[in-house]
Amino acid sequence: MIDSSKHQGQRKQLVNLLKDKGINDNKVLNAIDKVPRHLFMDPALESYSYLDKAFPIASGQTISQPYTVALQTQLLEVKRGEKVLEIGTGSGYQAAILVNLGVKLYTLERKQDLYKKAFRLLNNLGFKPKKTIFQDGTIGLADYAPYDAIIVTAAAETVPKVFLDQLSIGGRLVIPVGKNNQKMTRFTKIRENRIKKEVFGNFRFVPLLKNKA
């Protein structure tokens, strides 16, 4: 698995682009700079790895564009040592960014081929989550709740209540909400019966689906 000086230079260019687009959290930018995105993509697409674009991976899924990954991560406002749940491991790239930030990450993937590939890759690259689990993500992960932050990498038409239930007080849920086009939305659990909602622009994600596959 080669991470050449060329790749590293391309990542620095990507970081500068993300700064221009409004990503201003230096910890997030540093993680983007450190994680080799090309290793999470099809080798045939390696030359496109550091473009700010989404690309297909296996099972009809996509690796999100770097801006989307950076924005969702920035909106999570995680601190080192916090417990974070990721719904939708996918390629593993978002998980690697979060592990680089020093969180205790629990990540769920419903598609077995993606789960197996991401599990191996994250371990081999040294971005090992606390737990990588083959499971339906729509039910969250109650066994290790509550979480300081939950990130959802697929679109929900409505926000599953279970995600809000599994947040700690002060916890943040970042999720794209909508049917065809989604609004990136952050929910902050102020207290048990009070949720703060903020919206951060339009996006398009694959849908959040039930059951293992």
C-alpha positions as a Markdown table, in Angstrom:
| # | Residue | x | y | z |
|---|---|---|---|---|
| 1 | Met | 0.0 | 0.0 | 0.0 |
| 2 | Ile | 1.9 | 3.0 | -1.3 |
| 3 | Asp | 1.4 | 6.5 | -0.1 |
| 4 | Ser | 3.9 | 8.5 | -2.2 |
| 5 | Ser | 5.1 | 12.0 | -2.0 |
| 6 | Lys | 2.9 | 12.7 | -5.0 |
| 7 | His | -0.2 | 11.5 | -3.0 |
| 8 | Gln | 0.9 | 13.6 | -0.1 |
| 9 | Gly | 1.2 | 16.7 | -2.3 |
| 10 | Gln | -2.2 | 16.1 | -3.7 |
| 11 | Arg | -3.7 | 16.0 | -0.2 |
| 12 | Lys | -2.1 | 19.3 | 0.7 |
| 13 | Gln | -3.7 | 20.8 | -2.4 |
| 14 | Leu | -7.0 | 19.3 | -1.4 |
| 15 | Val | -6.7 | 20.7 | 2.1 |
| 16 | Asn | -6.2 | 24.2 | 0.6 |
| 17 | Leu | -9.3 | 23.7 | -1.5 |
| 18 | Leu | -11.3 | 22.7 | 1.6 |
| 19 | Lys | -10.1 | 25.8 | 3.4 |
| 20 | Asp | -11.3 | 27.9 | 0.5 |
| 21 | Lys | -14.7 | 26.2 | 0.8 |
| 22 | Gly | -15.0 | 27.1 | 4.4 |
| 23 | Ile | -13.6 | 24.2 | 6.4 |
| 24 | Asn | -11.7 | 25.9 | 9.2 |
| 25 | Asp | -11.2 | 23.3 | 11.9 |
| 26 | Asn | -7.5 | 22.7 | 11.8 |
| 27 | Lys | -7.8 | 19.2 | 13.4 |
| 28 | Val | -10.2 | 18.1 | 10.6 |
| 29 | Leu | -7.9 | 19.6 | 7.9 |
| 30 | Asn | -4.9 | 17.8 | 9.5 |
| 31 | Ala | -6.8 | 14.5 | 9.4 |
| 32 | Ile | -7.7 | 15.0 | 5.7 |
| 33 | Asp | -3.9 | 15.6 | 5.2 |
| 34 | Lys | -2.9 | 12.5 | 7.0 |
| 35 | Val | -5.4 | 9.9 | 5.7 |
| 36 | Pro | -4.6 | 8.4 | 2.2 |
| 37 | Arg | -8.0 | 8.5 | 0.5 |
| 38 | His | -6.6 | 6.7 | -2.6 |
| 39 | Leu | -6.3 | 3.5 | -0.6 |
| 40 | Phe | -10.0 | 3.5 | 0.1 |
| 41 | Met | -10.9 | 3.7 | -3.6 |
| 42 | Asp | -10.8 | 1.4 | -6.6 |
| 43 | Pro | -7.2 | 1.3 | -7.9 |
| 44 | Ala | -8.6 | 2.2 | -11.3 |
| 45 | Leu | -9.7 | 5.6 | -9.9 |
| 46 | Glu | -6.4 | 6.3 | -8.1 |
| 47 | Ser | -5.6 | 9.3 | -10.2 |
| 48 | Tyr | -8.9 | 11.0 | -9.3 |
| 49 | Ser | -8.6 | 10.3 | -5.5 |
| 50 | Tyr | -7.9 | 13.8 | -4.4 |
| 51 | Leu | -10.5 | 15.6 | -6.5 |
| 52 | Asp | -13.3 | 17.0 | -4.5 |
| 53 | Lys | -15.8 | 14.5 | -5.9 |
| 54 | Ala | -17.7 | 11.4 | -4.8 |
| 55 | Phe | -16.9 | 8.1 | -6.5 |
| 56 | Pro | -18.5 | 4.6 | -6.7 |
| 57 | Ile | -17.3 | 1.8 | -4.5 |
| 58 | Ala | -18.8 | -1.7 | -4.2 |
| 59 | Ser | -22.4 | -2.7 | -3.7 |
| 60 | Gly | -23.9 | 0.5 | -5.3 |
| 61 | Gln | -22.4 | 2.7 | -2.6 |
| 62 | Thr | -20.2 | 5.7 | -2.8 |
| 63 | Ile | -17.2 | 7.3 | -1.1 |
| 64 | Ser | -18.4 | 10.8 | -0.3 |
| 65 | Gln | -16.6 | 13.8 | -1.7 |
| 66 | Pro | -13.9 | 15.2 | 0.7 |
| 67 | Tyr | -15.8 | 18.4 | 1.3 |
| 68 | Thr | -18.8 | 16.4 | 2.6 |
| 69 | Val | -16.6 | 14.3 | 4.8 |
| 70 | Ala | -14.8 | 17.3 | 6.2 |
| 71 | Leu | -18.0 | 19.2 | 6.8 |
| 72 | Gln | -19.8 | 16.4 | 8.6 |
| 73 | Thr | -16.6 | 15.8 | 10.7 |
| 74 | Gln | -16.4 | 19.6 | 11.5 |
| 75 | Leu | -20.1 | 19.7 | 12.5 |
| 76 | Leu | -19.6 | 16.8 | 14.9 |
| 77 | Glu | -17.2 | 19.0 | 17.0 |
| 78 | Val | -15.5 | 15.9 | 18.5 |
| 79 | Lys | -12.8 | 16.0 | 21.2 |
| 80 | Arg | -10.1 | 13.4 | 21.7 |
| 81 | Gly | -11.4 | 10.5 | 23.7 |
| 82 | Glu | -15.1 | 11.0 | 23.0 |
| 83 | Lys | -17.3 | 8.1 | 22.1 |
| 84 | Val | -18.6 | 8.3 | 18.5 |
| 85 | Leu | -21.0 | 6.1 | 16.6 |
| 86 | Glu | -20.8 | 6.0 | 12.8 |
| 87 | Ile | -23.8 | 4.7 | 10.8 |
| 88 | Gly | -22.5 | 3.4 | 7.5 |
| 89 | Thr | -18.8 | 2.4 | 7.4 |
| 90 | Gly | -18.8 | 2.2 | 3.6 |
| 91 | Ser | -15.2 | 2.4 | 2.3 |
| 92 | Gly | -13.9 | 3.2 | 5.7 |
| 93 | Tyr | -12.5 | 6.6 | 4.8 |
| 94 | Gln | -14.8 | 8.6 | 7.1 |
| 95 | Ala | -14.0 | 6.1 | 9.9 |
| 96 | Ala | -10.2 | 6.7 | 9.3 |
| 97 | Ile | -10.7 | 10.4 | 9.6 |
| 98 | Leu | -12.5 | 10.0 | 12.9 |
| 99 | Val | -9.9 | 7.6 | 14.3 |
| 100 | Asn | -7.2 | 10.0 | 13.3 |
| 101 | Leu | -8.9 | 12.6 | 15.5 |
| 102 | Gly | -8.5 | 10.3 | 18.5 |
| 103 | Val | -12.1 | 9.4 | 19.2 |
| 104 | Lys | -13.4 | 6.0 | 20.4 |
| 105 | Leu | -15.2 | 5.0 | 17.3 |
| 106 | Tyr | -18.0 | 2.4 | 16.9 |
| 107 | Thr | -18.9 | 1.9 | 13.2 |
| 108 | Leu | -21.7 | -0.1 | 11.7 |
| 109 | Glu | -22.0 | -1.4 | 8.1 |
| 110 | Arg | -25.0 | -3.4 | 6.8 |
| 111 | Lys | -23.3 | -4.7 | 3.6 |
| 112 | Gln | -21.1 | -7.7 | 4.3 |
| 113 | Asp | -18.6 | -7.1 | 1.5 |
| 114 | Leu | -18.1 | -3.5 | 2.5 |
| 115 | Tyr | -17.8 | -4.5 | 6.1 |
| 116 | Lys | -15.1 | -7.1 | 5.5 |
| 117 | Lys | -13.1 | -4.8 | 3.2 |
| 118 | Ala | -13.2 | -1.8 | 5.5 |
| 119 | Phe | -12.4 | -3.9 | 8.6 |
| 120 | Arg | -9.2 | -5.3 | 6.9 |
| 121 | Leu | -8.2 | -1.9 | 5.5 |
| 122 | Leu | -8.7 | 0.1 | 8.6 |
| 123 | Asn | -6.7 | -2.4 | 10.7 |
| 124 | Asn | -3.9 | -2.7 | 8.1 |
| 125 | Leu | -3.5 | 1.1 | 7.9 |
| 126 | Gly | -3.5 | 1.6 | 11.7 |
| 127 | Phe | -6.9 | 3.4 | 11.8 |
| 128 | Lys | -8.6 | 0.8 | 13.9 |
| 129 | Pro | -12.0 | 1.7 | 15.4 |
| 130 | Lys | -12.9 | 0.5 | 18.9 |
| 131 | Lys | -15.5 | -1.7 | 17.2 |
| 132 | Thr | -16.4 | -2.4 | 13.5 |
| 133 | Ile | -19.7 | -4.3 | 13.4 |
| 134 | Phe | -21.7 | -6.0 | 10.6 |
| 135 | Gln | -25.2 | -4.7 | 11.5 |
| 136 | Asp | -28.3 | -2.9 | 10.4 |
| 137 | Gly | -27.4 | 0.7 | 11.2 |
| 138 | Thr | -31.0 | 2.0 | 11.4 |
| 139 | Ile | -31.3 | 0.6 | 15.0 |
| 140 | Gly | -28.1 | 2.3 | 16.2 |
| 141 | Leu | -25.9 | 0.4 | 18.7 |
| 142 | Ala | -27.6 | 0.4 | 22.1 |
| 143 | Asp | -25.0 | -1.8 | 23.7 |
| 144 | Tyr | -22.4 | 1.0 | 24.0 |
| 145 | Ala | -24.7 | 4.0 | 24.2 |
| 146 | Pro | -24.8 | 6.8 | 25.1 |
| 147 | Tyr | -22.5 | 8.5 | 22.5 |
| 148 | Asp | -21.0 | 11.9 | 22.5 |
| 149 | Ala | -21.6 | 12.1 | 18.7 |
| 150 | Ile | -23.3 | 10.1 | 16.0 |
| 151 | Ile | -22.6 | 10.6 | 12.3 |
| 152 | Val | -24.8 | 9.1 | 9.6 |
| 153 | Thr | -23.4 | 8.7 | 6.1 |
| 154 | Ala | -26.7 | 7.9 | 4.4 |
| 155 | Ala | -29.9 | 9.8 | 3.9 |
| 156 | Ala | -32.9 | 9.4 | 6.2 |
| 157 | Glu | -36.3 | 10.8 | 5.1 |
| 158 | Thr | -37.0 | 11.4 | 8.8 |
| 159 | Val | -34.6 | 11.2 | 11.7 |
| 160 | Pro | -34.8 | 7.9 | 13.5 |
| 161 | Lys | -35.7 | 8.6 | 17.2 |
| 162 | Val | -33.3 | 5.8 | 18.3 |
| 163 | Phe | -30.3 | 7.9 | 17.2 |
| 164 | Leu | -31.4 | 10.8 | 19.4 |
| 165 | Asp | -32.2 | 8.4 | 22.3 |
| 166 | Gln | -28.6 | 7.0 | 22.1 |
| 167 | Leu | -27.0 | 10.5 | 22.4 |
| 168 | Ser | -25.6 | 11.7 | 25.7 |
| 169 | Ile | -26.7 | 15.1 | 27.0 |
| 170 | Gly | -24.7 | 17.6 | 25.0 |
| 171 | Gly | -24.3 | 15.0 | 22.2 |
| 172 | Arg | -24.4 | 15.9 | 18.5 |
| 173 | Leu | -26.1 | 13.9 | 15.7 |
| 174 | Val | -25.1 | 14.9 | 12.2 |
| 175 | Ile | -27.3 | 13.4 | 9.5 |
| 176 | Pro | -28.5 | 14.2 | 5.9 |
| 177 | Val | -32.3 | 14.4 | 6.0 |
| 178 | Gly | -34.7 | 14.3 | 3.1 |
| 179 | Lys | -35.9 | 12.0 | 0.3 |
| 180 | Asn | -34.4 | 13.1 | -3.0 |
| 181 | Asn | -32.2 | 16.0 | -1.9 |
| 182 | Gln | -31.1 | 16.2 | 1.7 |
| 183 | Lys | -30.3 | 18.9 | 4.2 |
| 184 | Met | -27.2 | 18.4 | 6.2 |
| 185 | Thr | -28.6 | 18.6 | 9.7 |
| 186 | Arg | -27.1 | 18.7 | 13.2 |
| 187 | Phe | -29.2 | 17.9 | 16.3 |
| 188 | Thr | -27.8 | 18.7 | 19.7 |
| 189 | Lys | -29.3 | 17.1 | 22.8 |
| 190 | Ile | -29.6 | 20.0 | 25.2 |
| 191 | Arg | -31.4 | 17.8 | 27.7 |
| 192 | Glu | -33.7 | 14.7 | 27.5 |
| 193 | Asn | -36.7 | 16.6 | 26.2 |
| 194 | Arg | -35.0 | 19.4 | 24.3 |
| 195 | Ile | -33.2 | 19.0 | 21.0 |
| 196 | Lys | -31.6 | 21.9 | 19.1 |
| 197 | Lys | -31.7 | 21.6 | 15.2 |
| 198 | Glu | -29.4 | 23.4 | 12.8 |
| 199 | Val | -29.3 | 23.0 | 8.9 |
| 200 | Phe | -26.1 | 23.4 | 6.8 |
| 201 | Gly | -26.9 | 23.2 | 3.1 |
| 202 | Asn | -28.1 | 20.8 | 0.4 |
| 203 | Phe | -26.5 | 17.4 | -0.3 |
| 204 | Arg | -27.2 | 14.1 | -2.0 |
| 205 | Phe | -26.6 | 10.8 | -0.3 |
| 206 | Val | -27.5 | 7.1 | -0.9 |
| 207 | Pro | -30.5 | 6.1 | 1.3 |
| 208 | Leu | -30.3 | 4.7 | 4.8 |
| 209 | Leu | -31.6 | 1.2 | 4.5 |
| 210 | Lys | -32.7 | -1.5 | 6.9 |
| 211 | Asn | -31.4 | -5.1 | 7.4 |
| 212 | Lys | -28.1 | -6.7 | 6.6 |
| 213 | Ala | -27.2 | -7.5 | 3.0 |
